[in-house]
Amino acid sequence: MIKAVMVGQPNVGKSSLINAISNARLHVGNFAGVTVEKKEVELLNNRLKIVDLPGIYSLHAYTPEEEVTKKYLLFEEYDLIINVVDANVLQRNLVLTFQLLDMRKPTILVVNMIDELEEKGGKIDAQKLSILLGIPVVLASAKEKRGVEEMVELILKGFKCEWKIYYNDKIEDEIEKISSILNNHFQNPDLSRFYAIRLLEKDEDIYKIVHDLPIFLELYKVLGESIKRLSIEFDIPDVRDLFAQERNALAKSVVMQVLTPPPHKESLTQKIDKLLIHPILGLPIFLFFMWLIFQITFQVGSLPMEYIDQVVNNFANWLKTILPPGDLNSIITEGVIPAVGAILMFLPNILLLFLGINLLEQTGYMARAAFLLDGFLKRFGLQGKAFVPLVSGFGCTVPAYMAARTLKNPKDRLITMLILGFMNCSARLPVYVLLIAAFFPAYNAGNILFAIYITGALLGLIVAKILRTLLFKGEPEPFVMEMPPYRFPSLKALALELWYKAKIFIKKAGTFIAGAAMIIWFLSSYPKNPSLIQLYEQKMESAKTIQEKKALEEELKAKLLEQSYLGRVGKMIEPIFKPLGFDWRLSVAVVSGLSAKEVIVSTLATLYAVGEENEKGLIQKLRENIDFKTAVALIVIIMIYSPCVAAMGTFYSEVPNWAWRLFYTIYPNVLAWILAFGVYKLLERV
């Protein structure tokens, strides 16, 4: 099998090319040891495998994705490189191409989006570009599936590379001095040359490779002298800047010879940008788009909820009749299935939110929105790109944590992840609706719900400012983002992306929810109390009406729950929540919400001995047992304290440092208690 790696800068259309390859089997997973997504295609009866590497601007890696791509290129086994570039910004993309050519690996240059350039009146001479670079060049359009077959045929038939990219003579002299020493060990002139260039550019990964070689002492001395000579010769303190200047100059020279630029006129992108990133109108337009996405997310997403809930309930009831009576039946039909079903109910909301965000990304608007919000978020110690995971957090915190990977700087990424829990996910919505219906007038319910979401977001920004001031001193990373041209989104790419996200969401969230459901079921079902059950069975036998019998059943359920391990835990933690007006039942409900926030509603229904199907009865029970100030304190707790175990598990997988894991586990709960206590005492005085 031929194994090829597809490499390119972000937004050059690598994924679109992958999707354009017909009759391919697509595999999606993670690179070993990291959470960065990996896409592979196998085609022609497994004769060819193409690995789509994450976008990278240069071999000087900054983000986790760039680091993965660099490590893969340097240390993994593969046969050739498919370097994808954007025809519209050829000069900028060729800078990475020259770094890849330094590796002297068999390489094909695929100039994607050629259709867009030609529509504007531009042209690229592929033959001349191939001669200048010494590698095959394919003009392609993923949208039109142009050049895809030519690329595949070229790989299978084989091709020859005659690399013709060389640097300034004085730079080449220093490369030769270093590579001649390296070649005494590696016996491979191409590899020695590449290592020499990377050492001059102070690449730590290559430095680690050569550090333990017998030739290192001689090499170290020559390398130091070469760097010093180049710095003096070109009057430049950092040799990396010298190579950057060289590659930019080479790229400019090549493009001048092969590109016929389109006639100069104001592009459609420039016309649209005049409105969308207008200094006054830009932000209101962005807020309107966000409002529209949220309206669609919650209004349209709620339509299939009842259907999904009914399907899950019917499946649980059917399975209850199939499985033999006992604990296995109970744990599956009363624990795992309802818990996972509660998550699946909100999957339409999540997918709609991702659809909206993906549309903004594919059209090119997301970069503009980040640019607009950069100044506002910087006041709170956040970077402009942080708004992407923050917006995702309103749908579900699990994918929001994964979206934080787009932030290059580790400090910016960690601050963003530490405040994502304040963005109220859709799973908290049923709890808010229940409490608002019980304790607030109906005419004001919408405003109260809006206030809860806005308050959570503002509180998150305030916490970010505090974290930046106390724990992450310094300014956020300077905001640099490419402004891609506006494009019509690819329906196939949108569908595939939603399918990947749905699989990831169900796999991560469903796994944690199922495990938590088993734990809650066990804690609420044991230890058994046969004498109490027998006593109530006798009472139920002598009950005169169905209502009386049902009341006894609910009373027995409540007493068994109070005596269960879960009830004992509630009694144990009750002193912690008592200053907030919580009894043991509310305390248990709050803790149960760590498995999934929706579980709080069903837990309250069980603890207050009300059938879950009787929502009005639960509202009445809450009014009878909880006062207004306690209800508000409960809302504050739910708004701030730790997200569900699925989200926490995702955070742990994204942040391997145990100190930050511990801080993340403790601080939102302490903050939630302090603010809830403050609100409770304030309302007590009113």
Buried (B, 14 or more C-beta within 10 A) or exposed (E): EBBBBBBBBBBBBBBBBBBBBEEBEBEBEEBEEBBBBBBBBBBBEEEBBBBBBBBBBBBBBBBBBBBBBBBBBBEEEBBBBBBBBBBBBBBBBBBBBBBBBBBBBBBBBBBBBBBBBBEBEBBBBBEBBBBBBBBBBBBBBBBEBBBBBBBBEBBEEEEEBEBEBEBBEEBEEBBBBBBBBBBEBBEBEBBBBBBBBBBBBBBEBBBEBBEEBEBBEEBBEBBEEBBEBBBEEBEBEEBBEBBBEBBBEBBEEBBEEBBEEBEEEEBEBEEBBEEBBEEEEBBEBBEEBBEEBBEBBBEEBBEBBEEBBEBBBEEBEEEBEEEEEEEEBBBBBBBBBBBBBBBBBBBBBBBBBBBBBBBBBBBBBBBBBBBBBBEEBBEBBBBBBBBBBBBBBBBBBBBBBBBBBBBBBBBBBBBBBBBBBBBBBBBBBBBBBBBBBBBBEEEEBEEBBEEBBEBBBEBBBEBBBEBBEEEBEEEBBEBEBEEBBBBEBBEEBBEBBBEBBBEBBBEBBBBBBBBBBBBBBBBBBBEEBEEEEEEBEEBBEEBEEEEEBEBBBBBBBBBBBBBBBBBBBBBEBBEEBEEBBBBBBBBBBBBBBBBBBBBBBBBBBBBBBBBEEEBEBBBBBBEEBBBBBBBBBBBBBBBBBBBBBBBBBBBBBBBEEEEBBEBBEEBBBEBBBEBBBEBBEEBEEE
